Amino acid sequence: MVKWDELSFNEKLTCMSLFPEHAKQDENDCIRLHAYRALGFPEEAEQDDYEDIKNQAELYFKIKNKLETVTITKKEYEILNEILKKYLGE
């Protein structure tokens, strides 16, 4: 059986999706940063000791919050609905 702690730096980068929680908690700042970029930033990343992770987590949530507040008009909704119907073959 393969253990996360026995993997090399490159192996960890390559296999982080197989060990997502280990990757996000790795002691190596670069591994954590790559994991967060690939798998998403948790809120606790904003408190990380590594400044790059902290800054990118803040940016991630700033953009994420803006996306969650996007509104569309009724006309835009109708257009999107028609596109989806055509796409789904309805």
N, CA, C and O atoms as a DFTB+ gen file, in Angstrom:
360 C
 N C O
     1  1       0.841      -1.186       0.000
     2  2       0.000       0.000       0.000
     3  2       0.886       1.250       0.000
     4  3       1.904       1.302       0.691
     5  1       0.492       2.232      -0.768
     6  2       1.246       3.483      -0.871
     7  2       0.795       4.433       0.235
     8  3      -0.398       4.602       0.486
     9  1       1.775       5.045       0.885
    10  2       1.486       6.028       1.939
    11  2       1.932       7.402       1.459
    12  3       2.980       7.547       0.829
    13  1       1.131       8.391       1.761
    14  2       1.392       9.765       1.332
    15  2       2.779      10.235       1.750
    16  3       3.514      10.801       0.941
    17  1       3.131      10.008       2.985
    18  2       4.409      10.504       3.507
    19  2       5.633       9.852       2.856
    20  3       6.746      10.363       2.982
    21  1       5.436       8.749       2.175
    22  2       6.544       8.068       1.508
    23  2       6.745       8.542       0.071
    24  3       7.720       8.162      -0.576
    25  1       5.837       9.362      -0.424
    26  2       5.929       9.849      -1.805
    27  2       6.927      10.993      -1.914
    28  3       7.099      11.768      -0.973
    29  1       7.580      11.094      -3.057
    30  2       8.488      12.218      -3.313
    31  2       7.665      13.465      -3.616
    32  3       6.446      13.394      -3.774
    33  1       8.331      14.586      -3.695
    34  2       7.680      15.865      -4.024
    35  2       6.901      15.738      -5.334
    36  3       5.719      16.080      -5.383
    37  1       7.544      15.256      -6.390
    38  2       6.891      15.127      -7.694
    39  2       5.756      14.120      -7.671
    40  3       4.734      14.321      -8.328
    41  1       5.922      13.044      -6.928
    42  2       4.845      12.058      -6.818
    43  2       3.634      12.659      -6.114
    44  3       2.491      12.396      -6.488
    45  1       3.895      13.464      -5.097
    46  2       2.785      14.126      -4.394
    47  2       2.047      15.082      -5.332
    48  3       0.816      15.119      -5.336
    49  1       2.784      15.845      -6.116
    50  2       2.147      16.763      -7.062
    51  2       1.305      16.004      -8.081
    52  3       0.215      16.440      -8.453
    53  1       1.819      14.874      -8.522
    54  2       1.132      14.084      -9.534
    55  2      -0.107      13.388      -8.974
    56  3      -1.102      13.235      -9.682
    57  1      -0.057      12.973      -7.730
    58  2      -1.113      12.133      -7.154
    59  2      -1.990      12.836      -6.120
    60  3      -2.708      12.168      -5.376
    61  1      -1.949      14.141      -6.057
    62  2      -2.690      14.820      -4.992
    63  2      -4.191      14.571      -5.049
    64  3      -4.851      14.601      -4.011
    65  1      -4.753      14.325      -6.239
    66  2      -6.190      14.061      -6.308
    67  2      -6.546      12.707      -5.687
    68  3      -7.701      12.472      -5.334
    69  1      -5.565      11.824      -5.555
    70  2      -5.792      10.536      -4.901
    71  2      -5.731      10.657      -3.381
    72  3      -6.264       9.811      -2.663
    73  1      -5.083      11.707      -2.898
    74  2      -4.920      11.964      -1.465
    75  2      -5.275      13.430      -1.162
    76  3      -4.435      14.156      -0.630
    77  1      -6.475      13.874      -1.481
    78  2      -6.770      15.311      -1.373
    79  2      -6.579      15.895       0.027
    80  3      -6.041      16.993       0.166
    81  1      -7.004      15.189       1.044
    82  2      -6.878      15.739       2.401
    83  2      -5.423      15.755       2.867
    84  3      -5.004      16.682       3.560
    85  1      -4.665      14.749       2.495
    86  2      -3.240      14.742       2.835
    87  2      -2.519      15.900       2.138
    88  3      -1.685      16.580       2.736
    89  1      -2.858      16.108       0.863
    90  2      -2.203      17.165       0.087
    91  2      -2.481      18.536       0.693
    92  3      -1.584      19.375       0.776
    93  1      -3.714      18.763       1.113
    94  2      -4.074      20.063       1.684
    95  2      -3.460      20.292       3.058
    96  3      -3.401      21.427       3.531
    97  1      -3.005      19.227       3.696
    98  2      -2.411      19.350       5.033
    99  2      -0.919      19.051       5.033
   100  3      -0.307      18.937       6.095
   101  1      -0.336      18.923       3.856
   102  2       1.089      18.586       3.777
   103  2       1.931      19.669       4.448
   104  3       1.565      20.845       4.457
   105  1       3.055      19.255       5.005
   106  2       3.936      20.227       5.669
   107  2       4.661      21.122       4.672
   108  3       5.145      22.192       5.042
   109  1       4.743      20.699       3.415
   110  2       5.419      21.484       2.383
   111  2       4.450      22.536       1.828
   112  3       3.384      22.201       1.311
   113  1       4.834      23.802       1.943
   114  2       3.980      24.907       1.495
   115  2       3.619      24.800       0.017
   116  3       2.486      25.085      -0.369
   117  1       4.569      24.394      -0.800
   118  2       4.330      24.292      -2.243
   119  2       3.308      23.215      -2.565
   120  3       2.468      23.399      -3.445
   121  1       3.374      22.099      -1.866
   122  2       2.401      21.025      -2.075
   123  2       1.009      21.531      -1.695
   124  3       0.048      21.335      -2.438
   125  1       0.909      22.180      -0.541
   126  2      -0.399      22.706      -0.107
   127  2      -0.951      23.701      -1.121
   128  3      -2.130      23.646      -1.469
   129  1      -0.098      24.611      -1.596
   130  2      -0.548      25.617      -2.553
   131  2      -1.053      24.959      -3.832
   132  3      -2.116      25.326      -4.334
   133  1      -0.316      24.004      -4.360
   134  2      -0.752      23.289      -5.561
   135  2      -2.059      22.533      -5.302
   136  3      -2.940      22.490      -6.162
   137  1      -2.175      21.948      -4.131
   138  2      -3.396      21.214      -3.787
   139  2      -4.595      22.154      -3.731
   140  3      -5.658      21.844      -4.267
   141  1      -4.422      23.294      -3.086
   142  2      -5.521      24.251      -3.002
   143  2      -5.922      24.765      -4.374
   144  3      -7.110      24.908      -4.664
   145  1      -4.946      25.041      -5.208
   146  2      -5.252      25.516      -6.556
   147  2      -6.034      24.471      -7.346
   148  3      -6.965      24.806      -8.078
   149  1      -5.655      23.214      -7.198
   150  2      -6.298      22.147      -7.963
   151  2      -7.623      21.694      -7.353
   152  3      -8.556      21.350      -8.078
   153  1      -7.706      21.695      -6.044
   154  2      -8.847      21.087      -5.367
   155  2      -9.775      22.090      -4.689
   156  3     -10.848      21.716      -4.215
   157  1      -9.378      23.348      -4.638
   158  2     -10.190      24.373      -3.999
   159  2      -9.642      24.755      -2.635
   160  3      -9.109      23.919      -1.905
   161  1      -9.781      26.013      -2.307
   162  2      -9.273      26.538      -1.046
   163  2     -10.325      26.375       0.048
   164  3     -11.467      26.794      -0.138
   165  1      -9.965      25.775       1.186
   166  2     -10.880      25.781       2.329
   167  2     -10.740      27.124       3.047
   168  3      -9.755      27.836       2.849
   169  1     -11.702      27.460       3.860
   170  2     -11.647      28.749       4.563
   171  2     -10.418      28.866       5.456
   172  3      -9.881      29.961       5.622
   173  1      -9.964      27.754       6.035
   174  2      -8.800      27.835       6.922
   175  2      -7.521      28.203       6.187
   176  3      -6.532      28.573       6.820
   177  1      -7.522      28.110       4.860
   178  2      -6.334      28.501       4.087
   179  2      -6.049      29.994       4.237
   180  3      -4.911      30.428       4.060
   181  1      -7.068      30.774       4.561
   182  2      -6.860      32.209       4.773
   183  2      -6.011      32.484       6.018
   184  3      -5.496      33.589       6.189
   185  1      -5.868      31.476       6.883
   186  2      -5.077      31.616       8.105
   187  2      -3.730      30.893       8.007
   188  3      -3.007      30.788       8.998
   189  1      -3.395      30.395       6.814
   190  2      -2.150      29.638       6.632
   191  2      -0.939      30.506       6.961
   192  3      -0.962      31.719       6.755
   193  1       0.108      29.883       7.468
   194  2       1.351      30.603       7.788
   195  2       2.086      31.069       6.534
   196  3       2.831      32.048       6.572
   197  1       1.876      30.375       5.440
   198  2       2.548      30.701       4.178
   199  2       1.793      31.847       3.497
   200  3       0.622      31.707       3.145
   201  1       2.466      32.958       3.321
   202  2       1.834      34.194       2.824
   203  2       1.171      34.008       1.447
   204  3       0.088      34.541       1.208
   205  1       1.813      33.260       0.550
   206  2       1.229      33.053      -0.778
   207  2      -0.101      32.320      -0.690
   208  3      -1.040      32.658      -1.410
   209  1      -0.194      31.326       0.177
   210  2      -1.449      30.596       0.349
   211  2      -2.508      31.523       0.916
   212  3      -3.646      31.540       0.446
   213  1      -2.136      32.288       1.920
   214  2      -3.079      33.210       2.547
   215  2      -3.614      34.218       1.519
   216  3      -4.821      34.452       1.450
   217  1      -2.725      34.807       0.730
   218  2      -3.135      35.797      -0.263
   219  2      -4.017      35.183      -1.352
   220  3      -5.016      35.776      -1.758
   221  1      -3.643      33.997      -1.820
   222  2      -4.437      33.374      -2.874
   223  2      -5.785      32.888      -2.346
   224  3      -6.776      32.912      -3.076
   225  1      -5.836      32.451      -1.097
   226  2      -7.108      32.062      -0.492
   227  2      -8.034      33.271      -0.386
   228  3      -9.226      33.167      -0.672
   229  1      -7.495      34.402       0.019
   230  2      -8.307      35.625       0.106
   231  2      -8.847      36.015      -1.270
   232  3     -10.013      36.390      -1.395
   233  1      -8.010      35.928      -2.293
   234  2      -8.435      36.223      -3.655
   235  2      -9.493      35.226      -4.119
   236  3     -10.490      35.617      -4.726
   237  1      -9.285      33.959      -3.839
   238  2     -10.229      32.901      -4.199
   239  2     -11.619      33.207      -3.632
   240  3     -12.612      33.155      -4.357
   241  1     -11.687      33.525      -2.340
   242  2     -12.983      33.774      -1.712
   243  2     -13.589      35.110      -2.144
   244  3     -14.811      35.254      -2.184
   245  1     -12.755      36.067      -2.462
   246  2     -13.258      37.342      -2.981
   247  2     -13.983      37.106      -4.311
   248  3     -15.086      37.608      -4.525
   249  1     -13.355      36.345      -5.187
   250  2     -13.960      36.043      -6.494
   251  2     -15.161      35.121      -6.316
   252  3     -16.200      35.331      -6.943
   253  1     -15.030      34.107      -5.470
   254  2     -16.130      33.163      -5.236
   255  2     -17.364      33.886      -4.721
   256  3     -18.480      33.612      -5.162
   257  1     -17.165      34.808      -3.791
   258  2     -18.297      35.568      -3.250
   259  2     -18.951      36.442      -4.305
   260  3     -20.170      36.616      -4.300
   261  1     -18.154      36.995      -5.210
   262  2     -18.723      37.792      -6.298
   263  2     -19.550      36.910      -7.223
   264  3     -20.619      37.319      -7.677
   265  1     -19.068      35.711      -7.505
   266  2     -19.799      34.789      -8.375
   267  2     -21.131      34.386      -7.765
   268  3     -22.121      34.213      -8.476
   269  1     -21.152      34.237      -6.454
   270  2     -22.376      33.826      -5.772
   271  2     -23.427      34.929      -5.766
   272  3     -24.606      34.649      -5.551
   273  1     -23.028      36.163      -5.996
   274  2     -23.984      37.266      -5.961
   275  2     -24.369      37.762      -7.355
   276  3     -25.055      38.775      -7.491
   277  1     -23.925      37.041      -8.390
   278  2     -24.260      37.436      -9.753
   279  2     -25.750      37.201      -9.991
   280  3     -26.286      36.146      -9.654
   281  1     -26.399      38.187     -10.567
   282  2     -27.813      38.046     -10.905
   283  2     -27.979      38.217     -12.413
   284  3     -27.185      38.886     -13.074
   285  1     -29.011      37.605     -12.923
   286  2     -29.292      37.741     -14.349
   287  2     -30.722      38.237     -14.530
   288  3     -31.575      38.055     -13.661
   289  1     -30.961      38.859     -15.663
   290  2     -32.292      39.365     -15.964
   291  2     -33.183      38.215     -16.428
   292  3     -32.704      37.119     -16.720
   293  1     -34.463      38.482     -16.488
   294  2     -35.412      37.472     -16.960
   295  2     -35.088      37.080     -18.407
   296  3     -35.166      35.905     -18.766
   297  1     -34.733      38.049     -19.219
   298  2     -34.389      37.780     -20.622
   299  2     -33.152      36.886     -20.706
   300  3     -33.131      35.933     -21.485
   301  1     -32.132      37.181     -19.916
   302  2     -30.926      36.348     -19.899
   303  2     -31.265      34.919     -19.461
   304  3     -30.728      33.952     -20.000
   305  1     -32.160      34.802     -18.481
   306  2     -32.581      33.488     -18.012
   307  2     -33.273      32.719     -19.128
   308  3     -33.017      31.530     -19.317
   309  1     -34.141      33.386     -19.861
   310  2     -34.854      32.738     -20.960
   311  2     -33.895      32.281     -22.051
   312  3     -34.051      31.190     -22.600
   313  1     -32.909      33.106     -22.365
   314  2     -31.916      32.745     -23.376
   315  2     -31.121      31.522     -22.919
   316  3     -30.936      30.575     -23.684
   317  1     -30.654      31.546     -21.679
   318  2     -29.907      30.408     -21.145
   319  2     -30.761      29.143     -21.122
   320  3     -30.272      28.052     -21.418
   321  1     -32.016      29.289     -20.777
   322  2     -32.933      28.157     -20.745
   323  2     -33.097      27.551     -22.140
   324  3     -33.108      26.329     -22.286
   325  1     -33.224      28.391     -23.155
   326  2     -33.340      27.903     -24.534
   327  2     -32.064      27.192     -24.988
   328  3     -32.125      26.157     -25.651
   329  1     -30.935      27.743     -24.632
   330  2     -29.652      27.116     -24.981
   331  2     -29.560      25.731     -24.339
   332  3     -29.150      24.768     -24.988
   333  1     -29.942      25.633     -23.065
   334  2     -29.907      24.339     -22.381
   335  2     -30.863      23.339     -23.018
   336  3     -30.523      22.166     -23.166
   337  1     -32.030      23.785     -23.387
   338  2     -32.994      22.885     -24.048
   339  2     -32.426      22.342     -25.349
   340  3     -32.550      21.151     -25.635
   341  1     -31.806      23.208     -26.134
   342  2     -31.205      22.772     -27.391
   343  2     -30.055      21.801     -27.120
   344  3     -29.902      20.791     -27.806
   345  1     -29.267      22.121     -26.126
   346  2     -28.128      21.274     -25.779
   347  2     -28.577      19.896     -25.324
   348  3     -27.980      18.883     -25.688
   349  1     -29.635      19.868     -24.526
   350  2     -30.134      18.597     -23.984
   351  2     -31.055      17.869     -24.956
   352  3     -31.492      16.749     -24.692
   353  1     -31.348      18.523     -26.093
   354  2     -32.175      17.890     -27.111
   355  2     -33.644      17.851     -26.775
   356  3     -34.357      16.944     -27.206
   357  1     -34.100      18.800     -26.028
   358  2     -35.524      18.826     -25.651
   359  2     -36.317      19.641     -26.648
   360  3     -37.532      19.780     -26.504
